[in-house]
């Protein structure tokens, strides 16, 4: 298989000769082999694993994203990715960086919702007045 991992600002990795890929989705882990049917899945922050003859087993910490398999091509688009060989460090990166961003985004969305509500309330008062 051919694997291409895209970040918003660059191509993180482009590999060929991939034997298998394992990624975490909302429904659990999904494994991809070359003969698997085409699919598209939403990815959760976690550890992505792929294997090649030359590199062996490779681990990447990835943020939320999408995986699309079409034929022998697998395209993964994520917000952020970190490579490394130490699984403990990669797991810590997922916990500290990617999951904390999700909490920050929830706080920002909450503040924006309050601002929108306040704006709508004041706009209604302005229309009445």
MDAnalysis code that builds the backbone (N, CA, C; Angstrom):
import MDAnalysis as mda
import numpy as np

u = mda.Universe.empty(387, n_residues=129, atom_resindex=np.repeat(np.arange(129), 3), trajectory=True)
u.add_TopologyAttr("name", ["N", "CA", "C"] * 129)
u.add_TopologyAttr("resid", np.arange(1, 130))
u.add_TopologyAttr("resname", ["UNK", "UNK", "UNK", "UNK", "UNK", "UNK", "UNK", "UNK", "UNK", "UNK", "UNK", "UNK", "UNK", "UNK", "UNK", "UNK", "UNK", "UNK", "UNK", "UNK", "UNK", "UNK", "UNK", "UNK", "UNK", "UNK", "UNK", "UNK", "UNK", "UNK", "UNK", "UNK", "UNK", "UNK", "UNK", "UNK", "UNK", "UNK", "UNK", "UNK", "UNK", "UNK", "UNK", "UNK", "UNK", "UNK", "UNK", "UNK", "UNK", "UNK", "UNK", "UNK", "UNK", "UNK", "UNK", "UNK", "UNK", "UNK", "UNK", "UNK", "UNK", "UNK", "UNK", "UNK", "UNK", "UNK", "UNK", "UNK", "UNK", "UNK", "UNK", "UNK", "UNK", "UNK", "UNK", "UNK", "UNK", "UNK", "UNK", "UNK", "UNK", "UNK", "UNK", "UNK", "UNK", "UNK", "UNK", "UNK", "UNK", "UNK", "UNK", "UNK", "UNK", "UNK", "UNK", "UNK", "UNK", "UNK", "UNK", "UNK", "UNK", "UNK", "UNK", "UNK", "UNK", "UNK", "UNK", "UNK", "UNK", "UNK", "UNK", "UNK", "UNK", "UNK", "UNK", "UNK", "UNK", "UNK", "UNK", "UNK", "UNK", "UNK", "UNK", "UNK", "UNK", "UNK", "UNK", "UNK", "UNK"])
u.atoms.positions = np.array([
    [0.851, -1.176, 0.000],
    [0.000, 0.000, 0.000],
    [0.895, 1.236, 0.000],
    [0.306, 2.328, -0.400],
    [0.978, 3.622, -0.381],
    [0.310, 4.486, 0.676],
    [1.097, 5.077, 1.559],
    [0.577, 5.879, 2.665],
    [1.051, 7.320, 2.511],
    [0.106, 8.236, 2.654],
    [0.435, 9.665, 2.647],
    [-0.265, 10.291, 3.848],
    [0.529, 10.945, 4.717],
    [-0.018, 11.594, 5.905],
    [0.105, 13.100, 5.706],
    [-1.049, 13.776, 5.715],
    [-1.100, 15.211, 5.471],
    [-1.411, 15.972, 6.748],
    [-0.686, 17.063, 6.970],
    [-0.986, 18.031, 8.014],
    [-1.548, 19.261, 7.323],
    [-2.155, 20.190, 8.051],
    [-2.722, 21.377, 7.398],
    [-1.692, 22.193, 6.613],
    [-0.425, 22.094, 6.975],
    [0.583, 22.963, 6.376],
    [1.684, 22.220, 5.627],
    [1.667, 20.880, 5.625],
    [2.717, 20.136, 4.937],
    [2.354, 18.658, 4.804],
    [3.143, 17.947, 3.999],
    [3.053, 16.495, 3.927],
    [3.983, 15.950, 5.005],
    [3.422, 15.273, 5.998],
    [4.212, 14.755, 7.118],
    [5.028, 13.544, 6.704],
    [4.413, 12.620, 5.971],
    [5.113, 11.406, 5.549],
    [4.472, 10.880, 4.279],
    [5.306, 10.274, 3.449],
    [4.838, 9.614, 2.229],
    [5.656, 8.340, 2.075],
    [4.994, 7.199, 2.229],
    [5.678, 5.905, 2.228],
    [4.987, 4.961, 1.248],
    [5.759, 4.057, 0.697],
    [5.184, 3.004, -0.140],
    [5.661, 1.657, 0.408],
    [5.046, 0.604, -0.064],
    [5.401, -0.726, 0.422],
    [4.881, -1.008, 1.817],
    [3.780, -0.372, 2.186],
    [3.180, -0.568, 3.511],
    [2.479, -1.922, 3.537],
    [2.788, -2.723, 4.550],
    [2.191, -4.050, 4.688],
    [0.889, -4.014, 5.487],
    [0.856, -3.144, 6.512],
    [-0.365, -3.053, 7.333],
    [-0.386, -1.701, 8.041],
    [-1.601, -1.261, 8.401],
    [-1.804, -0.005, 9.132],
    [-2.839, -0.274, 10.214],
    [-2.616, 0.264, 11.405],
    [-3.584, 0.163, 12.502],
    [-3.796, 1.574, 13.054],
    [-5.068, 1.983, 13.177],
    [-5.399, 3.320, 13.680],
    [-6.618, 3.239, 14.595],
    [-6.767, 4.245, 15.467],
    [-7.880, 4.283, 16.412],
    [-9.000, 5.148, 15.863],
    [-10.232, 4.601, 15.872],
    [-11.415, 5.322, 15.417],
    [-12.420, 5.415, 16.560],
    [-13.542, 6.032, 16.311],
    [-14.583, 6.146, 17.325],
    [-15.187, 4.787, 17.660],
    [-15.125, 3.855, 16.728],
    [-15.691, 2.528, 16.941],
    [-14.660, 1.540, 17.471],
    [-13.435, 1.959, 17.665],
    [-12.362, 1.076, 18.110],
    [-11.189, 1.168, 17.156],
    [-10.366, 0.152, 17.146],
    [-9.203, 0.140, 16.261],
    [-9.577, -0.475, 14.921],
    [-8.987, 0.061, 13.854],
    [-9.202, -0.474, 12.521],
    [-7.836, -0.881, 11.968],
    [-7.809, -2.057, 11.356],
    [-6.595, -2.545, 10.721],
    [-6.785, -2.585, 9.215],
    [-5.782, -2.131, 8.490],
    [-5.852, -2.117, 7.030],
    [-4.765, -3.013, 6.459],
    [-5.161, -3.895, 5.578],
    [-4.252, -4.724, 4.803],
    [-4.477, -4.375, 3.330],
    [-3.548, -4.714, 2.450],
    [-3.675, -4.305, 1.045],
    [-4.980, -4.730, 0.371],
    [-5.537, -5.879, 0.709],
    [-6.739, -6.365, 0.027],
    [-8.037, -5.936, 0.694],
    [-7.973, -5.128, 1.731],
    [-9.189, -4.683, 2.411],
    [-10.017, -3.804, 1.472],
    [-11.328, -3.843, 1.667],
    [-12.209, -2.992, 0.868],
    [-11.925, -1.522, 1.157],
    [-12.228, -0.678, 0.201],
    [-12.039, 0.755, 0.371],
    [-12.938, 1.260, 1.502],
    [-12.451, 2.279, 2.211],
    [-13.224, 2.802, 3.334],
    [-12.765, 4.215, 3.678],
    [-13.552, 4.868, 4.505],
    [-13.204, 6.173, 5.073],
    [-13.638, 6.148, 6.532],
    [-12.740, 6.570, 7.438],
    [-13.049, 6.570, 8.862],
    [-12.516, 7.839, 9.512],
    [-13.207, 8.265, 10.573],
    [-12.739, 9.388, 11.380],
    [-11.768, 8.851, 12.422],
    [-10.641, 9.520, 12.573],
    [-9.611, 9.084, 13.510],
    [-9.662, 9.897, 14.792],
    [-9.384, 9.229, 15.903],
    [-9.263, 9.880, 17.201],
    [-7.790, 10.132, 17.505],
    [-7.494, 11.043, 18.415],
    [-6.098, 11.188, 18.831],
    [-5.593, 9.871, 19.409],
    [-4.426, 9.438, 18.961],
    [-3.893, 8.175, 19.437],
    [-2.619, 7.805, 18.709],
    [-2.284, 6.537, 18.769],
    [-1.070, 6.019, 18.141],
    [-1.441, 5.313, 16.846],
    [-0.855, 5.755, 15.742],
    [-1.006, 5.114, 14.442],
    [0.206, 4.201, 14.244],
    [-0.043, 2.995, 13.779],
    [1.024, 2.031, 13.543],
    [0.998, 1.611, 12.084],
    [2.171, 1.589, 11.457],
    [2.256, 0.994, 10.131],
    [3.556, 0.205, 10.028],
    [3.576, -0.723, 9.073],
    [4.735, -1.606, 8.932],
    [5.178, -1.671, 7.479],
    [6.499, -1.571, 7.281],
    [7.107, -1.746, 5.968],
    [8.255, -2.743, 6.102],
    [8.701, -3.261, 4.977],
    [9.851, -4.171, 5.012],
    [11.115, -3.421, 5.422],
    [11.305, -2.214, 4.908],
    [12.526, -1.460, 5.179],
    [12.590, -0.849, 6.568],
    [11.471, -0.275, 7.041],
    [11.450, 0.434, 8.328],
    [10.991, -0.428, 9.487],
    [10.378, -1.551, 9.199],
    [9.789, -2.361, 10.265],
    [8.500, -1.709, 10.743],
    [8.216, -1.834, 12.032],
    [7.007, -1.245, 12.618],
    [7.315, 0.193, 13.037],
    [6.457, 1.127, 12.587],
    [6.635, 2.558, 12.881],
    [5.423, 3.037, 13.657],
    [5.666, 3.839, 14.700],
    [4.600, 4.403, 15.523],
    [4.584, 5.912, 15.352],
    [3.376, 6.479, 15.235],
    [3.191, 7.919, 15.154],
    [2.083, 8.331, 16.096],
    [2.289, 9.430, 16.818],
    [1.198, 10.024, 17.595],
    [0.454, 10.950, 16.642],
    [-0.851, 10.764, 16.525],
    [-1.637, 11.602, 15.619],
    [-2.797, 12.245, 16.360],
    [-3.210, 13.382, 15.850],
    [-4.364, 14.103, 16.370],
    [-5.599, 13.636, 15.599],
    [-6.730, 14.271, 15.861],
    [-7.959, 13.934, 15.137],
    [-7.750, 14.098, 13.639],
    [-8.485, 13.305, 12.870],
    [-8.375, 13.419, 11.425],
    [-9.248, 12.424, 10.707],
    [-8.893, 12.184, 9.452],
    [-9.656, 11.301, 8.582],
    [-8.695, 10.379, 7.850],
    [-9.086, 9.120, 7.714],
    [-8.335, 8.139, 6.944],
    [-9.215, 7.685, 5.795],
    [-8.649, 7.687, 4.577],
    [-9.379, 7.223, 3.397],
    [-8.513, 6.192, 2.686],
    [-9.076, 4.996, 2.452],
    [-8.384, 3.953, 1.692],
    [-9.111, 3.785, 0.376],
    [-8.377, 3.946, -0.721],
    [-8.924, 3.758, -2.065],
    [-7.916, 2.929, -2.854],
    [-8.265, 1.689, -3.111],
    [-7.326, 0.797, -3.777],
    [-6.137, 0.535, -2.871],
    [-4.940, 0.755, -3.387],
    [-3.731, 0.568, -2.587],
    [-3.254, 1.878, -1.950],
    [-3.992, 2.962, -2.158],
    [-3.608, 4.259, -1.604],
    [-4.369, 4.542, -0.313],
    [-3.619, 4.932, 0.719],
    [-4.210, 5.308, 2.004],
    [-3.792, 6.746, 2.271],
    [-4.780, 7.625, 2.420],
    [-4.539, 9.039, 2.694],
    [-5.047, 9.347, 4.090],
    [-4.166, 9.889, 4.915],
    [-4.537, 10.268, 6.272],
    [-4.320, 11.767, 6.403],
    [-5.355, 12.471, 6.809],
    [-5.266, 13.905, 7.020],
    [-5.564, 14.186, 8.490],
    [-4.575, 14.744, 9.206],
    [-4.714, 15.018, 10.634],
    [-4.241, 16.432, 10.941],
    [-4.647, 16.934, 12.118],
    [-4.235, 18.274, 12.524],
    [-2.776, 18.333, 12.929],
    [-2.261, 17.243, 13.520],
    [-0.877, 17.225, 13.976],
    [-0.406, 15.781, 14.076],
    [0.896, 15.574, 13.945],
    [1.481, 14.243, 14.063],
    [2.894, 14.372, 14.615],
    [3.294, 13.368, 15.381],
    [4.630, 13.328, 15.971],
    [5.180, 11.922, 15.765],
    [6.391, 11.823, 15.256],
    [7.036, 10.532, 15.062],
    [7.952, 10.219, 16.227],
    [8.281, 8.961, 16.390],
    [9.198, 8.564, 17.449],
    [9.194, 7.066, 17.639],
    [10.126, 6.598, 18.451],
    [10.218, 5.158, 18.696],
    [9.783, 4.775, 20.103],
    [9.751, 5.732, 21.021],
    [9.380, 5.452, 22.406],
    [7.870, 5.595, 22.566],
    [7.178, 4.479, 22.735],
    [5.715, 4.505, 22.840],
    [5.230, 5.304, 24.044],
    [5.955, 5.262, 25.158],
    [5.545, 6.036, 26.335],
    [5.546, 7.526, 26.029],
    [6.585, 8.002, 25.336],
    [6.660, 9.422, 24.985],
    [5.576, 9.802, 23.987],
    [5.297, 8.925, 23.025],
    [4.242, 9.208, 22.054],
    [2.879, 9.250, 22.736],
    [2.633, 8.305, 23.646],
    [1.360, 8.298, 24.379],
    [1.231, 9.566, 25.225],
    [2.323, 9.993, 25.854],
    [2.307, 11.231, 26.639],
    [2.031, 12.433, 25.745],
    [2.582, 12.442, 24.535],
    [2.335, 13.545, 23.597],
    [0.867, 13.615, 23.222],
    [0.252, 12.461, 22.998],
    [-1.179, 12.429, 22.676],
    [-1.973, 13.018, 23.834],
    [-1.668, 12.579, 25.053],
    [-2.405, 13.033, 26.230],
    [-2.188, 14.524, 26.489],
    [-0.941, 14.957, 26.454],
    [-0.628, 16.343, 26.817],
    [-0.975, 17.339, 25.723],
    [-0.666, 17.015, 24.470],
    [-0.823, 17.991, 23.404],
    [-2.181, 17.910, 22.716],
    [-2.531, 16.733, 22.226],
    [-3.723, 16.623, 21.402],
    [-5.011, 16.661, 22.206],
    [-5.060, 15.952, 23.332],
    [-6.290, 15.938, 24.123],
    [-6.484, 17.243, 24.873],
    [-5.400, 17.932, 25.271],
    [-5.541, 19.219, 25.942],
    [-6.045, 20.272, 24.974],
    [-5.692, 20.161, 23.700],
    [-6.197, 21.087, 22.686],
    [-7.707, 20.939, 22.575],
    [-8.199, 19.710, 22.626],
    [-9.642, 19.488, 22.568],
    [-10.345, 20.177, 23.730],
    [-9.777, 20.131, 24.931],
    [-10.368, 20.801, 26.087],
    [-10.346, 22.309, 25.884],
    [-9.252, 22.834, 25.341],
    [-9.169, 24.271, 25.075],
    [-10.211, 24.684, 24.034],
    [-10.389, 23.866, 23.001],
    [-11.390, 24.167, 21.982],
    [-12.787, 24.187, 22.580],
    [-13.080, 23.284, 23.497],
    [-14.395, 23.280, 24.138],
    [-14.597, 24.561, 24.933],
    [-13.559, 25.024, 25.630],
    [-13.660, 26.275, 26.373],
    [-13.891, 27.451, 25.435],
    [-13.172, 27.487, 24.320],
    [-13.344, 28.568, 23.349],
    [-14.754, 28.543, 22.775],
    [-15.251, 27.365, 22.440],
    [-16.610, 27.258, 21.896],
    [-17.643, 27.716, 22.916],
    [-17.426, 27.396, 24.181],
    [-18.335, 27.825, 25.232],
    [-18.355, 29.343, 25.341],
    [-17.178, 29.957, 25.323],
    [-17.097, 31.420, 25.403],
    [-17.756, 32.053, 24.184],
    [-17.517, 31.504, 23.000],
    [-18.142, 32.045, 21.791],
    [-19.658, 31.921, 21.838],
    [-20.165, 30.815, 22.343],
    [-21.618, 30.633, 22.455],
    [-22.209, 31.670, 23.398],
    [-21.515, 31.957, 24.510],
    [-21.997, 32.985, 25.445],
    [-21.975, 34.367, 24.794],
    [-20.932, 34.638, 24.026],
    [-20.852, 35.930, 23.343],
    [-21.967, 36.070, 22.313],
    [-22.235, 35.008, 21.552],
    [-23.305, 35.040, 20.562],
    [-24.656, 35.246, 21.228],
    [-24.887, 34.560, 22.336],
    [-26.145, 34.709, 23.065],
    [-26.311, 36.134, 23.564],
    [-25.243, 36.699, 24.115],
    [-25.295, 38.086, 24.581],
    [-25.542, 39.051, 23.448],
    [-24.916, 38.833, 22.319],
    [-25.105, 39.702, 21.162],
    [-26.544, 39.652, 20.678],
    [-27.105, 38.435, 20.590],
    [-28.491, 38.284, 20.132],
    [-29.450, 38.961, 21.110],
    [-29.212, 38.785, 22.414],
    [-30.071, 39.402, 23.421],
    [-30.035, 40.938, 23.288],
    [-28.831, 41.501, 23.167],
    [-28.705, 42.962, 23.041],
    [-29.308, 43.456, 21.730],
    [-29.186, 42.683, 20.677],
    [-29.746, 43.073, 19.392],
    [-31.265, 43.113, 19.463],
    [-31.874, 42.132, 20.146],
    [-33.335, 42.130, 20.326],
    [-33.782, 43.334, 21.132],
    [-33.021, 43.642, 22.205],
    [-33.346, 44.822, 23.017],
    [-33.239, 46.094, 22.187],
    [-32.270, 46.174, 21.328],
    [-32.072, 47.336, 20.460],
    [-33.254, 47.479, 19.497],
    [-33.734, 46.361, 18.938],
    [-34.860, 46.393, 18.012],
    [-36.146, 46.847, 18.703],
    [-36.334, 46.434, 19.959],
    [-37.533, 46.807, 20.717],
    [-37.507, 48.270, 21.128],
    [-36.289, 48.734, 21.455],
    [-36.132, 50.053, 22.054],
    [-36.300, 51.152, 21.100],
])
